[in-house]
Structures are given as structure tokens and as C-alpha cells.
């Protein structure tokens, strides 16, 4: 839209079905988004209008809510779903607080998708080989790229906590500061967009797939969650003596109750399960533990005022609005129904059958399809539309034969 049209308040409308467009570009049958495929209104959030600092010509981006023409939020909108979850907390005098940790890879351009990704050439003329995890070295030659990333984050008002080289080859992680869930979802979305745009300027490729490289750790989007009282800001997970509260236990119980049903919302792509089937630091379970990274729900070591629950299931490929909404909705469900969690698990452990999660997209979609809890919390229209779109993507994947199948199975009798 032109700047003039935007400033005049001209309404921008979009076909309702676009919210269910699959990643290949197609759409499920029209019955999933209204047979008429009528319009939605895109209503900009006044606090999320940004001049794009990486653009050579003046451009701006506005994050919008997708609203029905009658005025209410569209049930197909993931941002709208998150706002609805936050409102349900507010009805109980509570406000959730979250922070996201986003991992990503920085690669050289990859013009042939049949070939593996490669790290960029470093200043020493070599490609990183995996020995730089948590290193302060800068021989990878990415300092100019990250310098512009930091500048653009400041220009967009994205406060950062820590930045580090992660375990994977040319893999990095940013921790965003904790705050309002809607704001953090917006910031996570903006940061991913920023990364890709700035990378293109520097002749690089940023990849937020869950598992872009074999034999290498995948990329997560861990979600840290606490709940405070509206007004006082008191963390309701800790009592006056600094001990865990019943609300804290019930929140964990709700997380456990929803994780299997919601796995397809946290791990939305075929590739998501490549990360989860190699479980080091990517636990595919609904166990909870104090400061144990093998558990899907980790309680980080912290002071009582910062007591929180870390959901380690979502990958970097997850929709931040939907992943945060699903995690918080599960926790609130536990609070409302006073659900008790299983016993905490420490050290090395075997995952009990009832706390194991789906390990393929097909299994996760089947679990979501049977979930009355998902339909109760997000509405039948959204869940059925989401499943329809993801089923199209899964079918498209099965329409192709992978190099592994040709290499290993072709010689079989």
C-alpha cells in the first residue's frame, strides 16, 4: 500500500482463505474458511508500525490483526488466538509473561536445494566445521552481518538479552527480553523477518528450519513462561516464603495435559520431527524437571520472583503467535481445572509411555484431530482448517522421493 493510502486510513482487505494458505502456496477446500471466501479487514496495530532500516528506499511494515468485516477477530488468525488467550488470563486477574529463545543458522547461498547447506567462507578462507560452539572467535567473517542486525534491532525497538554461537555449525541463538506475550510474539516475528532481509544484503542465507543439517543439533524456539497478578505484578508461581505454589503445579499439569494434543502446533512441519527424533536438548516428551534439559518442560534455576516454566518443544520453524498461544492456553487449562503434574524427573530417565509425544507430523495431526481440548480452546473452525492445510503439506512431501530412498533402497531385492 502507498504511504498516502495508509495515512488516509484506507482499509486493506484480504481473502479469508489466505490465513489457511499452505507453505507451497495452495489452499484447502473452501469449506474450511467459508464457502464464499469473503474478505477480512487487516487492521494495523498502532504500536507495531515500523520503518524498515535495511531498505534502501523508504519502506514500512505494519503488523495487522485479521478481523471479520463485522468487527470481531477472525478465529483463523493466530495473532487473534493469542490475544484471546491473554484475555482469558485477564478475566482471572492474571497476566502471562513470556520470553523466547530463537536459534537459527547462517549459511552461504544455496542455489541447489538438492545439496546440503554450507557455512559461509570465514576470514581465514575456511568454512566453519563445528568447533566454534559458544566461542568468542569471529573468524567466521559474520561480524559485519551481525553489526547490521544489532543496528536494525535497535531501530525496530527490539531489545535483546544475549546473543551466542550455538552448538551447530554456523548456528546462533538470541534471547529476547521477557514481557507481554503479544509483544514477544510480534518481536520474534519481526526478528526472523529482519534476519532474512539483512542476510540477503550480505550475500548470506538465514535458515530457521528446525533441522537444516544432518548430524547437527536442530534449532529451537524455547518459550519461558510465568504468570503475574494484574496490578501488583506478583509472580503467582511463588508464595511469600519463596516456595512453589499450587498455581505453579497446576500450570505444569496443564502443560503436560496439552503437549501431546498440541504437538502439531509446536512442531508444524515434516522437518520439525527430524529435530525431535534426535533428542539431545530437543526433548520430545511431556516430562518436567528442575534444570534438566532432557525434559520437555524445564524449570530453570532462578530466584523465586523469576520462577518460570520453559517449554522446550517448539522449533524455530513454529509460528510464534500460535506456539505461545498453545503453551499459555494449556497452562491456563491446568490452573482452571487444578490439574496436578506427574512427579518431577531428574538425571537420566526413561520417558513413560503416557508422557511420550507424537514423533511424526502425521501422528501429531492425527492426535490433534482427535483432541477435544484443542477444539475447546481454539475453536473447531481453526483446528480443522489448520489440519487441512498441514495435511496438504504432508501429502506434498510424500509426493517426492528423497535421496536416501534412492541411495539405500534402489539396490534392494
C-alpha positions in Angstrom: 0.0 0.0 0.0 1.2 3.5 -0.7 2.2 5.6 2.3 -0.6 8.1 1.3 -3.2 5.4 1.3 -2.1 4.1 4.6 -2.1 7.5 6.3 -5.6 8.2 4.9 -6.8 5.2 6.8 -7.8 3.3 3.7 -9.0 -0.2 4.7 -7.0 -3.1 3.4 -9.0 -6.3 2.8 -7.8 -9.8 2.1 -9.5 -13.1 1.2 -10.3 -15.1 4.3 -8.7 -18.2 2.8 -5.2 -16.7 2.8 -5.0 -17.4 6.5 -5.0 -21.1 5.7 -2.7 -20.9 2.7 -0.2 -23.8 2.9 3.6 -23.3 2.5 3.5 -24.5 -1.1 1.0 -21.8 -2.0 -2.2 -23.8 -2.3 -5.4 -23.8 -0.3 -7.6 -26.5 1.4 -11.2 -26.8 0.2 -13.2 -23.6 0.7 -15.5 -25.2 3.3 -12.6 -24.7 5.8 -12.7 -20.9 5.5 -16.2 -20.1 4.4 -17.5 -21.3 1.1 -17.8 -17.7 -0.2 -14.2 -17.0 0.6 -15.2 -13.5 1.7 -12.8 -10.7 2.9 -11.2 -10.0 6.2 -10.1 -6.5 7.2 -6.4 -6.0 8.0 -6.3 -3.6 10.9 -2.8 -2.3 11.8 -1.6 -2.3 15.4 -0.6 1.3 16.1 2.3 0.1 18.2 3.7 -2.2 15.5 4.3 0.2 12.6 8.0 0.2 11.7 10.2 1.9 9.2 12.4 -0.8 7.7 16.0 0.2 8.4 17.6 -2.3 6.0 15.7 -1.0 3.0 17.5 1.4 0.6 14.2 3.2 -0.2 11.7 4.3 2.4 9.5 1.4 3.3 7.5 0.5 6.4 5.9 -2.6 7.8 2.7 -2.7 9.8 1.7 -5.8 11.8 -2.1 -6.2 11.5 -4.9 -8.0 13.1 -7.1 -10.0 10.8 -10.7 -9.1 11.7 -14.0 -10.1 10.3 -15.9 -7.3 8.5 -18.3 -7.4 11.4 -15.5 -6.3 13.7 -14.6 -9.3 15.7 -11.3 -11.1 15.4 -11.1 -13.8 12.9 -10.9 -17.3 14.5 -8.4 -18.2 11.8 -5.9 -15.6 12.9 -3.1 -16.9 15.1 -2.4 -13.4 16.4 -6.1 -13.2 17.3 -5.9 -16.6 19.0 -3.1 -15.3 21.2 -5.0 -12.2 22.1 -8.0 -14.3 23.1 -5.8 -16.5 25.4 -4.3 -13.4 27.1 -7.9 -12.1 27.6 -8.8 -15.3 29.4 -6.0 -14.8 31.8 -7.1 -11.2 32.4 -10.6 -12.4 33.3 -9.0 -14.2 36.3 -6.9 -11.2 37.3 -3.8 -12.7 35.8 -1.3 -11.8 33.1 1.2 -14.2 31.5 4.8 -13.2 30.9 7.0 -14.9 28.3 10.4 -14.8 26.7 11.5 -16.6 23.6 14.9 -18.1 22.7 15.3 -18.3 18.9 18.0 -20.4 17.3 19.0 -20.1 13.6 21.7 -21.0 11.1 23.6 -18.6 8.9 24.7 -20.2 5.6 26.3 -19.4 2.3 23.8 -19.1 -0.6 22.3 -22.4 -1.5 21.2 -22.3 -5.2 20.7 -26.1 -5.5 18.3 -27.4 -2.8 19.4 -31.0 -3.5 22.8 -30.1 -2.0 23.4 -29.6 1.8 23.7 -26.2 3.3 27.2 -24.9 3.9 28.5 -22.3 6.3 30.0 -19.1 4.8 33.7 -18.8 4.0 35.4 -17.3 7.0 38.1 -14.7 7.1 40.7 -17.4 7.1 39.3 -18.8 3.8 37.8 -21.9 5.5 34.3 -22.9 6.4 33.4 -23.5 10.0 33.5 -27.1 10.9 31.6 -27.2 14.2 34.4 -26.3 16.7 33.1 -22.8 17.4 30.2 -23.6 19.8 30.0 -20.9 22.5 33.2 -19.3 21.1 34.1 -15.7 21.1 36.1 -16.1 17.9 35.0 -14.0 14.9 37.0 -15.7 12.1 33.7 -16.8 10.5 33.5 -13.3 8.9 30.0 -12.6 10.1 30.8 -9.5 12.2 29.5 -7.0 9.6 26.3 -9.0 9.2 25.7 -9.1 13.0 26.6 -5.4 13.3 23.8 -4.5 11.0 21.4 -7.0 12.7 22.1 -5.2 16.0 21.5 -1.8 14.4 18.3 -2.9 12.8 17.0 -4.4 16.1 17.7 -1.1 17.8 15.8 0.8 15.1 12.8 -1.5 15.4 12.8 -1.3 19.2 13.7 -5.0 19.7 15.6 -5.2 23.0 18.0 -8.2 23.1 19.3 -10.0 26.1 22.1 -12.4 25.0 23.5 -13.5 21.6 25.7 -16.5 21.3 27.1 -19.1 18.9 25.2 -22.3 19.5 26.2 -25.9 19.2 25.6 -26.4 15.5 27.8 -25.4 12.6 27.2 -21.6 12.0 24.3 -21.8 14.4 23.4 -18.9 16.7 20.8 -18.0 19.3 19.2 -14.8 20.6 17.3 -14.4 23.8 14.6 -11.8 23.7 13.7 -10.0 27.0 10.7 -11.2 28.8 7.4 -9.3 28.6 3.8 -9.3 27.3 3.2 -12.4 25.2 1.7 -10.5 22.2 4.7 -8.1 22.2 7.1 -11.0 22.3 5.3 -12.8 19.5 5.5 -9.6 17.4 9.2 -9.2 18.3 10.0 -12.8 17.4 8.2 -12.5 14.1 10.0 -9.2 13.3 13.4 -10.6 14.3 13.0 -13.6 11.9 12.0 -11.2 9.1 14.9 -8.9 9.9 17.4 -11.7 9.9 16.5 -12.9 6.5 16.4 -9.5 4.9 19.8 -8.4 6.4 21.3 -11.7 5.4 20.4 -11.1 1.8 22.2 -7.8 1.8 25.3 -9.5 3.0 25.2 -12.4 0.5 24.1 -14.8 3.2 21.2 -17.1 3.8 19.5 -17.4 7.2 17.6 -20.6 7.8 15.0 -21.1 10.6 14.2 -24.7 9.7 14.0 -27.0 12.7 16.7 -29.3 11.4 18.6 -28.0 8.3 21.8 -30.1 8.8 22.2 -33.9 9.4 24.3 -34.9 12.4 23.9 -31.4 13.9 21.7 -30.1 16.6 18.4 -28.5 15.4 17.1 -25.0 16.1 14.5 -24.4 18.8 12.3 -21.6 20.0 12.1 -22.3 23.7 9.3 -20.4 25.5 9.8 -19.2 29.1 6.5 -18.6 30.9 5.5 -17.1 34.2 2.2 -15.6 35.4 1.7 -12.5 37.5 -1.2 -10.8 39.2 -2.6 -7.8 37.3 -1.8 -4.7 39.2 0.7 -5.9 41.7 2.9 -7.8 39.2 3.5 -10.6 41.8 4.7 -13.9 40.3 1.9 -16.3 41.3 4.3 -19.3 40.9 6.0 -18.3 44.2 4.4 -17.7 47.6 5.5 -15.1 50.2 8.1 -17.6 51.6 9.6 -18.1 48.1 8.2 -21.6 47.7 6.3 -23.0 44.7 2.6 -22.5 44.8 -0.3 -24.7 43.8 -0.9 -22.5 40.8 2.7 -23.3 39.7 1.9 -27.0 39.9 -1.4 -26.7 38.1 0.2 -24.7 35.3 2.7 -27.5 34.8 -0.1 -30.0 34.9 -1.9 -28.2 32.2 1.2 -28.0 30.1 1.5 -31.8 30.4 -2.1 -32.3 29.6 -1.9 -30.4 26.4 1.6 -31.1 24.9 0.7 -34.3 23.0 -2.5 -32.8 21.6 -0.7 -29.6 20.6 2.5 -31.1 19.2 1.4 -30.2 15.7 1.1 -26.6 16.8 4.6 -26.5 18.3 6.2 -28.7 15.5 4.3 -27.7 12.4 6.5 -29.2 9.6 7.8 -32.6 8.4 11.3 -31.3 9.2 10.3 -30.4 12.8 10.4 -34.1 13.7 13.9 -34.5 12.3 14.9 -32.3 15.2 12.8 -34.1 17.8 13.9 -37.6 16.9 17.5 -36.7 17.9 16.5 -35.9 21.4 19.7 -34.2 22.8 18.5 -30.8 24.0 15.4 -31.3 21.9 13.2 -33.4 24.2 10.1 -35.0 22.6 8.4 -35.6 25.9 6.0 -34.0 28.4 8.2 -34.8 31.4 9.1 -31.9 33.7 12.2 -31.4 35.7 14.3 -28.9 37.7 17.0 -27.6 35.4 17.3 -30.8 33.2 17.5 -30.1 29.5 16.3 -33.6 28.7 12.8 -32.8 29.9 10.2 -31.1 27.6 9.2 -28.8 30.5 12.3 -27.4 32.3 12.2 -25.3 35.4 15.4 -23.1 35.1 17.4 -22.4 38.2 16.2 -18.9 39.3 15.1 -16.8 42.3 11.5 -17.2 43.4 10.5 -13.9 41.8 11.7 -15.3 38.4 10.2 -18.8 38.8 9.1 -19.9 35.4 8.3 -22.9 33.1 10.4 -23.4 29.9 8.6 -25.2 27.1 11.4 -26.8 25.1 9.3 -28.5 22.4 8.7 -25.7 19.9 11.2 -25.4 17.0 12.5 -22.3 15.3 10.0 -23.1 12.5 7.0 -22.6 14.7 4.6 -19.7 14.3 5.4 -17.7 17.4 1.8 -16.5 17.9 0.4 -20.0 17.7 3.1 -21.7 19.8 2.9 -19.1 22.6 -0.9 -19.2 22.5 -1.0 -23.0 22.7 1.5 -23.2 25.5 -0.2 -20.5 27.6 -3.7 -22.0 26.9 -2.5 -25.3 28.2 -1.2 -23.7 31.3 -4.4 -21.8 32.0 -6.4 -25.0 31.4 -4.3 -26.6 34.2 -4.9 -23.6 36.5 -8.7 -23.6 35.9 -9.1 -27.3 36.4 -6.4 -27.6 39.2 -4.5 -30.3 37.3 -1.7 -32.0 39.2 1.5 -32.8 37.3 3.4 -36.0 37.4 6.4 -36.3 39.7 9.5 -34.3 38.6 12.1 -36.4 36.8 15.8 -35.8 37.4 19.0 -37.2 35.9 18.9 -39.7 33.1 15.4 -41.2 32.7 13.2 -43.3 30.5 10.1 -41.4 29.2 6.9 -43.0 30.5 4.6 -44.0 27.7 1.9 -41.6 28.8 4.3 -38.7 28.6 5.7 -39.5 25.1 4.7 -37.2 22.3 3.9 -37.9 18.6 7.2 -38.3 16.6 5.9 -37.6 13.1 3.8 -34.9 11.6 1.2 -37.5 10.5 0.9 -38.8 14.1 0.8 -35.3 15.5 -2.0 -34.3 13.1 -4.0 -37.4 14.0 -3.6 -36.6 17.7 -4.8 -33.0 17.1 -7.7 -34.3 15.0 -8.9 -36.3 18.0 -8.4 -33.6 20.5 -11.5 -32.2 22.2 -9.2 -29.9 24.2 -7.8 -28.2 21.1 -11.3 -27.6 19.7 -12.4 -26.3 23.1 -9.5 -23.8 23.5 -9.1 -22.7 19.9 -12.4 -23.5 18.2 -13.4 -26.2 15.8 -13.0 -23.9 12.7 -9.4 -23.0 13.5 -8.3 -26.6 14.3 -10.0 -28.2 11.3 -8.6 -25.5 9.0 -5.1 -25.9 10.4 -5.2 -29.7 10.0 -6.5 -29.3 6.4 -3.6 -27.0 5.5 -1.0 -29.1 7.1 -2.3 -32.3 5.6 -1.8 -30.7 2.1 1.8 -30.0 3.1 2.3 -33.6 4.3 0.8 -35.0 1.1 3.1 -32.8 -1.0 6.1 -34.2 0.9 5.1 -37.8 0.3 4.8 -37.0 -3.4 8.6 -36.8 -3.6 11.3 -39.4 -3.3 14.2 -38.5 -1.1 17.9 -39.0 -2.0 18.1 -41.5 1.0 15.5 -43.7 -0.6 17.3 -43.7 -4.0 20.7 -44.3 -2.4 19.7 -47.1 0.1 16.6 -48.8 -1.3 17.2 -48.9 -5.0 19.7 -51.8 -4.7 17.4 -53.9 -2.5 16.0 -57.1 -4.0 
